[in-house]
Amino acid sequence: MARRRSGGAGAPGQADPATGAWQAGMAMVDAHPLFTPLARRVHFSRRRDDDEFPDDGWARVHESGQIDFHPRRRGAAEEWAYVAAHGLLHLAFGHFRPERMTGTWREWNTACDCFVARFLSDLRFGRPPPEVVPSPQLGARTEDELFARFVEQGVPQGLARSGTAGDRAGDMIPTTSAARRTRWSAWGQRESWEELFARGLQQAVRGAVTVAAGRQQTLSGDEQPASHAALAREWFIHSYPLLGAVAASFKLVEDADICRRMDIQVAAIDAFAGEIYVNPHAGLGEQEARFVMAHELLHAGLRHHARANGREPYLWNVACDYVINGWLVEMGVGQLPAMGVLLDPDLKGQSAEEIYDRIARDLRRYRKLATLRGTGLGDILGPGGSWWERGDGVRLDELYRGALTQGLHYHRERGRGFLPAGLEEEIRALNMPPIPWEVELARWFDEHFAPVEARRTYARMSRRQAATPHIPRPAWVVEPEELEHRTFGVVLDTSGSMDRQLLAKALGTIASYAIARDVPAARLVFCDAAAYDAGYVAPEEMLGRVRVRGRGGTVLQPGVDLLEAARDFPEDGPILLITDGWCDRVQVRRGHAFVLPYGASLPFVPKGKVFRVR
């Protein structure tokens, strides 16, 4: 049965602002999916001849399903919507209980009013009129608990105004037993008020999901047909556990103007903003949209934003695209779109870091390639630098890593399909903390300096013990010839751009590991515009007594050439180069490694290891 609405409005076309505001408020209630099933069963009445209404009241609700509104009250549409929703919730919450509507009905009515007011406050629906307490402090979990307190202690001053009928009358009007029997007999098998409210809750939840998916702007808006990109996102959430949690973390943006302004031809992702951009004019089919959606989600889940580590952003994006696209083709997810797909079977099985080093040697070729965003543009958006390591970046990193790791668990547990070994390895590695640079440096020392084998001797020491000078004691000694060639070279960038803290931290760590591995001395060379040979320096002196020379430009190659040509430097002696990355191209023909500040990069592809100092 359609809801009946009676009011005091004049003929159509007559100006009646009061009635217009009331009708607008009723329309707000009717449009909200939570109240729609209730509102279409209730009779809203605003008769002009109703003289029994309290002067300070706004509305009363009858157990029979009728809400009477004050015929001469003026209010805004939001206030009328609040008052009507208040009455509907009395019916929805089952507040009309005969055992309570007796001698203590005022206490029960007030307890119910308090809970309804709190619910509307949390829902943020409408606006309470000035005469109504908006959100009282409850201090109770149920209406019955609050009712018992009111019976025992009385109703606190002010809470009597939580209802909509004024502070001297209740806003719930019970129905006589005979009328109640007649009403239920006439309704037959109709849904109860509680069942109608449950249906409204289902509609509200479904509407909230639709708004989150971008298919409508508001809960009361008309649902728009889902695009292929939206269907692809929903498919991952409901049917593809590997990427479902990651997909639910992102908002889909399909706005042609935004894509045109950001030069996005097909798609892009911003892990910092939590948004995936898909150009609606790209003409993607449903299967192509699945491929594109999976591509962008893997960018975020595999931390491609944070793993650049100073690499050139576009080339790093290209390297990651090759890896992701190869996996998606191998997994059979969706269909390759017509443009923006970088795929090379020769790169199968290689990591993004390995592919980056390979393509960086041929910049002329790879700078002409197109990602899903366009030619020469990366589809990984967002700020770079150290932002990812602080604040919200850390929280987002944990969110995406956790979502992808959990997705892998569900995917494997439910047997949802084949996954490439490389993808599984990368996902499992996400939960492993990165190895500190000091540990990596220690491993590098272990590779070049095997432990020295000491032998036991009973030879008398030159400095005898004072207590028993005549007793020879055993000791462990190292043969001097074993330490003769145990050394390495250190090339220090001492240009004006070099950070003194980086120099101190790197030298201190290098000296500590040199002492621990029985390296008697290291060959130091300072480089700026020229090379300065400091000769062999004991590790102990490296900790604080090295005087840094220079501070001009940065040319490291002369320092490397000096060490490689020195006759007193071992032919297999490794070299450590400490720089901030602002240097020339360096060619080293022996074992070597670079020490860089975190986030810096070299202007060439290094052949040796790179240790990044935070």
VOGU-3710 file (C-alpha; in Angstrom, 3 decimals, decimal comma):
1> marrrsggag> 0,000/0,000/0,000  1,418/3,362/-0,946  2,056/5,791/1,840  -0,661/8,388/2,331  0,309/11,961/3,060  -2,166/14,615/4,148  -1,222/18,221/4,703  -2,546/21,710/4,779  -1,116/22,886/1,502  -3,209/24,960/-0,786
11> apgqadpatg> -3,952/24,297/-4,410  -1,062/23,574/-6,729  0,816/26,722/-7,629  -0,007/28,577/-4,386  2,990/29,820/-2,418  3,090/28,118/1,011  6,717/27,991/2,242  5,813/26,198/5,480  4,053/23,359/3,699  6,760/23,280/1,042
21> awqagmamvd> 9,458/22,804/3,698  7,425/20,025/5,344  6,940/18,231/2,026  10,640/18,584/1,249  11,467/17,012/4,617  9,143/14,083/3,920  10,823/13,654/0,519  14,223/13,446/2,262  12,944/10,653/4,475  11,384/8,843/1,542
31> ahplftplar> 14,623/9,061/-0,472  16,889/7,607/2,200  17,120/3,818/1,669  17,178/3,165/5,424  13,743/4,764/5,941  12,087/4,115/2,575  10,340/0,803/3,481  9,004/2,323/6,727  8,010/5,669/5,234  5,974/4,022/2,487
41> rvhfsrrrdd> 3,895/2,156/5,063  3,297/5,065/7,474  0,597/7,711/7,129  2,005/11,257/7,506  -0,657/13,726/8,690  -0,512/17,502/9,102  -4,153/18,559/9,463  -4,971/22,191/10,126  -7,913/21,309/12,395  -5,777/19,408/14,897
51> defpddgwar> -6,075/21,443/18,124  -4,945/18,684/20,486  -1,298/18,985/19,555  1,117/20,267/22,299  2,195/23,848/21,656  5,915/23,051/22,049  5,738/19,775/20,140  6,641/18,845/16,582  5,258/15,357/15,968  3,707/12,272/17,578
61> vhesgqidfh> 3,748/8,712/16,317  0,858/6,277/16,749  1,337/2,561/17,236  -1,075/2,071/14,349  1,455/3,566/11,918  0,461/7,228/11,713  2,682/10,240/12,435  0,924/13,509/13,256  2,822/16,745/12,681  2,139/20,114/14,323
71> prrrgaaeew> -0,148/21,936/11,865  1,099/25,449/12,645  4,788/24,784/13,262  7,300/26,288/10,844  10,627/24,595/10,283  13,325/23,797/7,754  13,178/20,699/5,600  16,088/19,136/7,555  14,177/19,648/10,824  11,023/18,014/9,489
81> ayvaahgllh> 13,105/15,109/8,139  14,645/14,603/11,595  11,239/14,654/13,293  9,746/12,156/10,845  12,753/9,815/11,132  12,438/9,996/14,931  8,878/8,698/14,762  9,766/5,981/12,254  12,533/4,682/14,497  10,113/4,296/17,410
91> lafghfrper> 8,202/1,866/15,228  11,365/0,194/13,837  12,906/-0,398/17,279  9,728/-1,985/18,677  9,253/0,660/21,354  5,478/0,132/21,592  5,504/-2,512/24,315  2,216/-2,776/26,307  3,938/-3,717/29,570  5,927/-0,470/29,437
101> mtgtwrewnt> 3,106/1,822/28,314  1,427/1,843/31,734  2,011/3,954/34,819  5,679/4,499/33,983  5,122/5,348/30,355  6,872/8,735/30,654  10,111/7,093/31,817  9,871/4,503/29,040  9,050/7,105/26,382  12,029/9,247/27,460
111> acdcfvarfl> 14,399/6,259/27,457  13,304/5,379/23,926  13,652/9,029/22,834  17,250/9,117/24,077  18,244/6,060/22,059  16,521/7,325/18,906  18,230/10,715/19,266  21,624/9,033/19,620  20,976/6,864/16,551  20,057/9,880/14,408
121> sdlrfgrppp> 23,103/11,734/15,666  25,379/8,878/14,626  23,554/8,588/11,304  23,911/12,363/10,743  20,490/12,544/9,212  18,497/15,764/9,259  18,833/18,446/11,926  17,126/18,392/15,344  14,807/21,371/15,999  15,852/23,852/18,715
131> evvpspqlga> 13,327/22,360/21,164  14,800/18,821/20,868  17,926/17,599/22,667  20,189/16,474/19,766  22,378/13,734/21,313  22,031/13,061/25,052  24,570/11,149/27,127  23,139/7,671/27,635  25,382/5,705/29,978  23,309/2,597/29,219
141> rtedelfarf> 23,441/-0,177/26,652  19,699/-0,758/26,160  16,424/1,094/26,541  15,431/-1,256/29,374  18,573/-0,439/31,333  18,027/3,300/30,921  14,327/2,901/31,773  15,169/1,119/35,049  17,481/3,964/35,995  14,808/6,579/35,235
151> veqgvpqgla> 12,255/4,679/37,361  14,680/4,488/40,264  16,329/7,918/40,044  13,890/9,935/37,963  14,345/11,534/34,538  17,224/14,068/34,560  16,304/17,644/33,778  16,609/18,295/30,062  16,253/14,716/28,834  12,464/15,119/28,748
161> rsgtagdrag> 13,104/17,207/25,628  14,713/14,301/23,754  11,352/13,509/22,156  9,421/15,435/19,508  6,192/16,193/21,455  7,561/18,700/23,949  8,691/18,244/27,543  5,174/17,731/28,983  3,857/15,035/26,628  5,082/11,790/25,163
171> dmipttsaar> 5,580/11,403/21,426  4,465/7,729/21,387  0,682/7,153/21,301  -0,283/3,528/22,046  -3,266/1,831/20,444  -6,011/0,053/22,391  -6,012/-3,732/22,459  -9,127/-3,973/20,273  -7,705/-1,578/17,718  -4,415/-3,492/17,778
181> rtrwsawgqr> -6,210/-6,778/17,049  -8,188/-5,142/14,244  -5,047/-3,662/12,729  -3,104/-6,921/12,727  -6,105/-8,769/11,324  -6,364/-6,264/8,481  -2,626/-6,465/7,775  -2,621/-10,247/7,665  0,853/-11,524/6,750  2,429/-8,119/6,217
191> esweelfarg> 5,956/-7,430/7,379  6,363/-6,061/10,877  7,993/-2,693/11,530  11,193/-4,473/12,557  11,244/-6,462/9,298  10,700/-3,305/7,274  13,584/-1,661/9,095  15,819/-4,683/8,419  14,999/-4,363/4,721  15,923/-0,692/4,900
201> lqqavrgavt> 19,262/-1,574/6,491  20,015/-3,959/3,635  19,179/-1,268/1,091  21,358/1,279/2,918  24,361/-1,072/3,002  23,918/-1,913/-0,655  23,674/1,784/-1,460  26,852/2,543/0,507  28,743/-0,094/-1,483  27,384/1,369/-4,709
211> vaagrqqtls> 28,551/4,857/-3,714  31,993/3,504/-2,820  32,168/1,848/-6,222  31,423/5,186/-7,908  28,214/4,029/-9,522  26,167/6,732/-7,821  27,022/9,937/-5,994  24,737/9,647/-2,939  22,771/6,967/-1,101  19,545/8,308/-2,545
221> gdeqpashaa> 20,913/8,785/-6,053  20,024/6,664/-9,038  22,474/3,871/-9,689  24,405/4,300/-12,927  25,230/1,351/-15,175  28,592/-0,055/-14,124  31,493/0,538/-16,501  33,839/-2,239/-17,551  36,476/-0,871/-15,190  34,019/-0,868/-12,265
231> larewfihsy> 32,932/-4,417/-13,101  36,576/-5,469/-13,241  37,241/-3,948/-9,815  34,201/-5,716/-8,344  35,315/-8,981/-9,944  38,681/-8,777/-8,179  37,001/-7,953/-4,855  34,515/-10,832/-5,017  36,170/-13,476/-7,195  39,962/-13,056/-7,189
241> pllgavaasf> 41,399/-13,319/-3,648  44,971/-12,449/-4,652  44,084/-8,846/-5,470  40,670/-8,514/-3,827  41,842/-6,756/-0,653  44,125/-4,422/-2,616  41,293/-3,553/-5,022  38,995/-2,710/-2,106  41,605/-0,227/-0,812  41,476/1,947/-3,933
251> klvedadicr> 38,882/4,332/-5,303  38,156/4,085/-9,015  38,199/7,437/-10,836  36,718/7,461/-14,338  36,650/11,136/-15,272  37,630/12,146/-18,790  38,561/15,696/-17,735  40,852/14,476/-14,953  42,514/11,965/-17,271  43,032/14,608/-19,933
261> rmdiqvaaid> 44,525/17,009/-17,393  46,887/14,298/-16,075  47,812/12,989/-19,555  46,397/9,515/-18,852  45,540/7,736/-22,084  44,463/4,400/-20,560  45,146/4,092/-16,817  47,419/5,077/-13,928  47,602/4,586/-10,159  48,433/6,835/-7,227
271> afageiyvnp> 49,157/4,700/-4,165  49,472/7,783/-1,957  46,029/9,136/-2,860  44,511/5,637/-2,956  43,069/6,164/-6,460  43,123/4,272/-9,762  42,487/6,408/-12,844  40,923/4,845/-15,931  40,191/6,935/-19,013  36,564/6,239/-20,032
281> haglgeqear> 37,490/7,103/-23,635  40,109/4,340/-23,829  37,484/1,910/-25,099  38,427/-0,984/-22,840  36,393/-4,165/-22,966  35,607/-6,062/-19,769  38,523/-8,493/-20,168  40,910/-5,679/-21,108  39,739/-3,737/-18,054  40,591/-6,733/-15,846
291> fvmahellha> 44,133/-6,810/-17,229  44,570/-3,061/-16,721  43,114/-3,193/-13,207  45,399/-6,084/-12,183  48,386/-4,254/-13,685  47,814/-1,123/-11,609  47,004/-3,027/-8,412  50,258/-4,982/-8,633  52,190/-1,714/-8,906  50,876/-0,733/-5,492
301> glrhharang> 50,933/-4,150/-3,855  54,546/-4,878/-4,854  55,761/-1,501/-3,496  57,043/-0,231/-6,834  56,654/3,324/-5,488  59,062/2,642/-2,636  61,520/0,370/-4,425  62,791/2,947/-6,927  65,656/3,907/-4,565  66,796/6,878/-6,606
311> repylwnvac> 66,407/5,223/-9,997  65,122/7,260/-12,934  61,304/7,137/-12,380  60,201/6,493/-15,955  62,773/3,779/-16,673  61,943/2,139/-13,348  58,253/2,235/-14,319  59,084/0,580/-17,659  61,078/-2,169/-15,927  58,205/-2,885/-13,532
321> dyvingwlve> 55,731/-2,978/-16,437  57,744/-5,665/-18,217  57,681/-7,847/-15,103  53,976/-7,339/-14,296  52,723/-7,830/-17,854  54,714/-11,040/-18,223  53,139/-12,434/-15,063  49,589/-11,441/-16,036  49,924/-13,087/-19,449  51,306/-16,216/-17,787
331> mgvgqlpamg> 48,404/-16,214/-15,296  45,782/-15,610/-17,976  44,205/-12,623/-16,219  42,086/-10,633/-18,647  43,128/-9,671/-22,149  45,953/-7,462/-23,385  44,692/-3,966/-24,294  45,525/-2,479/-27,668  48,079/0,035/-26,329  50,406/0,621/-23,422
341> vlldpdlkgq> 51,450/-3,006/-22,848  55,201/-3,633/-22,582  55,926/-7,329/-23,100  59,226/-9,050/-23,957  59,615/-12,848/-23,631  63,407/-12,423/-23,427  62,989/-10,702/-20,034  61,013/-13,566/-18,487  62,218/-14,562/-15,041  64,143/-11,334/-14,392
351> saeeiydria> 63,368/-8,937/-11,559  62,509/-5,286/-12,071  65,925/-4,303/-10,723  67,699/-6,553/-13,246  65,587/-5,279/-16,128  66,251/-1,679/-15,078  70,021/-2,224/-15,235  69,594/-3,743/-18,678  67,409/-1,067/-20,232  69,438/1,760/-18,678
361> rdlrryrkla> 72,235/0,891/-21,109  70,019/1,780/-24,092  68,176/4,942/-23,084  67,546/6,018/-26,672  65,416/2,938/-27,345  63,498/2,612/-24,089  62,561/6,275/-23,669  60,294/5,950/-26,704  58,141/3,233/-25,159  54,572/3,747/-23,978
371> tlrgtglgdi> 53,094/2,647/-20,667  49,361/2,559/-19,928  49,581/6,269/-19,249  51,213/7,171/-22,569  54,502/7,499/-24,452  57,357/8,619/-22,235  55,073/8,779/-19,168  54,937/6,424/-16,195  51,627/5,113/-14,870  52,974/5,158/-11,280
381> lgpggswwer> 51,877/8,544/-9,938  52,461/10,308/-6,646  55,268/12,141/-4,844  58,696/10,583/-4,725  61,683/10,974/-2,455  61,585/10,017/1,200  57,873/10,849/1,662  57,063/7,133/1,453  59,302/6,436/4,453  57,434/8,783/6,792
391> gdgvrldely> 53,950/9,239/8,210  51,121/8,068/5,992  53,540/6,466/3,560  54,506/3,867/6,157  50,844/3,197/6,958  49,943/2,759/3,283  52,965/0,547/2,749  51,809/-1,769/5,534  48,233/-1,727/4,193  49,127/-2,732/0,632
401> rgaltqglhy> 51,750/-5,265/1,673  49,354/-6,878/4,138  46,518/-6,951/1,605  48,623/-8,649/-1,066  50,162/-11,136/1,376  46,733/-12,074/2,737  45,443/-12,363/-0,827  48,224/-14,805/-1,665  47,259/-16,940/1,335  43,585/-17,064/0,308
411> hrergrgflp> 44,466/-17,640/-3,337  46,624/-20,653/-2,519  44,254/-21,961/0,160  41,242/-21,945/-2,160  43,128/-23,168/-5,215  42,085/-20,211/-7,368  44,619/-20,753/-10,146  48,242/-20,712/-11,242  50,670/-18,087/-9,962  54,178/-17,549/-11,409
421> agleeeiral> 57,016/-18,467/-9,079  58,560/-15,016/-9,412  55,345/-13,318/-8,288  55,025/-15,619/-5,278  58,627/-14,931/-4,290  58,132/-11,175/-4,474  54,937/-11,295/-2,429  56,536/-13,460/0,246  59,550/-11,153/0,319  57,277/-8,205/1,133
431> nmppipweve> 56,988/-9,393/4,735  60,747/-9,744/5,115  62,344/-6,591/6,547  65,022/-5,060/4,301  68,584/-6,015/5,147  70,423/-3,074/6,764  73,239/-1,690/4,688  75,715/-2,460/7,452  74,866/-6,175/7,212  75,269/-6,109/3,432
441> larwfdehfa> 78,610/-4,369/3,832  79,689/-7,027/6,351  78,861/-9,739/3,818  80,920/-7,889/1,223  83,890/-7,902/3,591  83,386/-11,635/4,204  83,515/-12,289/0,453  86,866/-10,517/0,059  88,550/-11,238/3,384  88,402/-14,818/4,583
451> pvearrtyar> 89,024/-15,377/8,303  92,698/-15,427/9,216  93,919/-18,763/10,518  95,814/-18,289/13,785  98,259/-20,825/15,288  99,158/-21,627/18,881  102,625/-20,727/20,188  104,491/-21,124/23,477  107,179/-18,579/22,636  108,038/-16,290/25,502
461> msrrqaatph> 106,316/-12,919/25,184  108,488/-9,824/25,078  106,554/-8,334/27,961  106,502/-10,909/30,732  103,857/-11,106/33,358  104,964/-9,561/36,611  103,597/-12,381/38,765  105,158/-15,397/36,955  107,718/-14,140/34,428  109,459/-17,520/34,210
471> iprpawvvep> 106,398/-19,484/33,011  105,768/-19,575/29,229  102,027/-19,312/28,364  100,231/-20,354/25,158  98,841/-17,710/22,807  97,219/-17,435/19,370  99,286/-15,550/16,799  98,853/-14,643/13,127  101,750/-14,947/10,733  102,776/-11,511/9,447
481> eelehrtfgv> 102,913/-12,711/5,831  99,189/-13,550/5,988  98,356/-9,901/6,692  100,763/-8,442/4,138  98,278/-8,217/1,237  95,137/-8,006/3,367  93,925/-4,540/2,412  91,391/-2,634/0,308  91,076/0,797/-1,239  88,659/3,570/-0,296
491> vldtsgsmdr> 87,867/6,335/-2,789  86,163/9,245/-1,007  84,062/11,842/-2,818  85,027/15,075/-1,037  83,216/17,497/-3,348  81,124/20,396/-2,094  77,861/18,435/-2,461  79,032/15,608/-0,211  77,383/15,337/3,194  79,873/15,271/6,071
501> qllakalgti> 77,567/13,024/8,114  77,570/10,478/5,291  81,373/10,535/5,213  81,649/10,070/8,962  79,060/7,294/9,138  80,454/5,372/6,157  84,090/5,661/7,270  83,251/4,640/10,817  81,356/1,547/9,692  84,064/0,554/7,190
511> asyaiardvp> 86,760/0,946/9,823  84,827/-1,187/12,331  84,453/-4,071/9,872  88,101/-3,756/8,814  89,204/-4,152/12,443  86,872/-7,117/12,947  88,373/-8,898/9,918  92,018/-8,300/10,780  92,694/-5,745/8,026  95,812/-3,879/9,181
521> aarlvfcdaa> 95,398/-0,869/6,875  93,354/0,549/3,995  94,513/2,765/1,125  92,657/6,116/1,173  92,234/8,353/-1,858  90,322/11,663/-1,694  88,686/12,857/-4,914  87,147/16,161/-5,925  88,586/17,950/-8,942  91,771/15,921/-8,509
531> aydagyvape> 92,899/12,805/-6,646  94,805/13,042/-3,328  96,557/9,877/-2,129  96,513/9,642/1,678  98,438/6,355/1,638  97,774/3,443/3,935  95,799/4,298/7,057  95,130/1,990/9,990  91,408/1,369/10,693  91,794/2,953/14,109
541> emlgrvrvrg> 92,970/6,200/12,503  90,059/6,073/10,057  87,578/6,393/12,929  88,333/10,016/13,690  91,777/11,205/12,726  91,491/11,350/8,935  91,748/14,852/7,553  89,523/15,304/4,518  91,096/17,360/1,755  89,527/18,992/-1,271
551> rggtvlqpgv> 85,874/20,156/-1,542  85,936/21,056/-5,242  84,252/19,318/-8,202  83,670/15,550/-8,433  85,851/13,314/-10,632  86,284/9,802/-9,216  88,009/8,069/-12,131  91,524/9,466/-11,347  91,280/8,033/-7,830  90,348/4,607/-9,177
561> dlleaardfp> 93,155/4,751/-11,768  95,631/5,699/-9,024  94,791/2,592/-7,001  94,723/0,220/-9,951  98,135/1,469/-11,163  99,828/1,568/-7,739  102,568/-1,059/-7,426  102,160/-1,299/-3,668  98,436/-2,024/-3,935  97,417/-5,695/-4,440
571> edgpillitd> 96,140/-6,626/-7,875  93,080/-8,295/-6,325  92,477/-5,625/-3,691  88,796/-4,507/-3,721  87,767/-0,845/-3,818  84,981/0,945/-1,955  83,711/4,199/-3,496  81,835/6,575/-1,152  79,874/9,242/-3,048  76,532/11,054/-3,115
581> gwcdrvqvrr> 75,933/10,131/-6,764  76,820/13,537/-8,213  79,907/12,281/-10,012  81,271/11,302/-13,400  81,086/7,853/-14,979  83,453/5,419/-13,254  84,970/2,236/-14,685  86,525/-0,188/-12,203  88,258/-3,327/-13,473  88,374/-5,174/-10,154
591> ghafvlpyga> 85,999/-6,033/-7,346  84,311/-2,938/-6,011  81,187/-1,512/-4,380  79,519/1,885/-3,962  78,268/3,513/-0,759  75,433/6,013/-1,484  72,931/7,922/0,652  69,439/6,412/0,551  67,429/7,748/-2,388  70,477/8,799/-4,437
601> slpfvpkgkv> 71,395/7,239/-7,763  74,441/6,968/-9,979  74,514/8,488/-13,499  75,450/5,055/-14,885  74,638/1,397/-14,337  77,010/0,094/-11,644  78,618/-3,318/-12,043  79,476/-3,653/-8,370  77,189/-3,750/-5,371  75,509/-0,600/-4,050
611> frvr> 75,050/-0,008/-0,306  72,537/2,716/0,582  73,052/4,548/3,868  69,970/6,017/5,582
//
